[in-house]
Amino acid sequence: MKQKTLIIGGGIGGVAALVLGRQGHDITVLEQASAFGEIGAGIQLGPNIFKMLAHLDLTEAINRVAYFPPGLEMRDIVTDEAIVQGPLGEVAQATYCFPYGVIYRADLHDVLLDACRALPNVTLRTSTKVASFTQNDTRVSVSLDGARLCTAQC
């Protein structure tokens, strides 16, 4: 059953609207900032995430902006002694059928956001601050600076 869904916040979690949008649901993402964007440092993407990205047909877009380290090493902060070392790269790919990578958070966000923008049933609204919401058994109503935006049959 096709549903109308509101997602409040357009960060990495908010642009998960992509999953519901690809299932045919009507999605509206409300972001209070004047533009969609993400801040923060790099994040690690393990093989399970790459499996999900492949399911979403985003492998090529992610591969253009991710880095795939050949190995991982953890060192003692005081002695600089290597505590753990392990291969990644081809070993991770062969073991898990998907790679291990690292990516700048904003690059991951941009890939997800671009995929959302390509869907006609996903609406992305900026400069939209949610003041409050109410919910009953069948509907959620959201107040936006004096206006109301409602989902149908939530």
Buried (B, 14 or more C-beta within 10 A) or exposed (E): EEBBBBBBBBBBEBBBBBBBBBEEBBBBBBBBEEEBBBEEEBBEBBBEBBEEBBEBEBBEBBBEBBEBBEEBEEEEEEEEEEEEEEBBBEEBBEEBEBBBBBBBBBBBBBBBBEBBEEBEBBBBBBEBEBEEBEEEEEEBBBBBEEEEBEBEEB
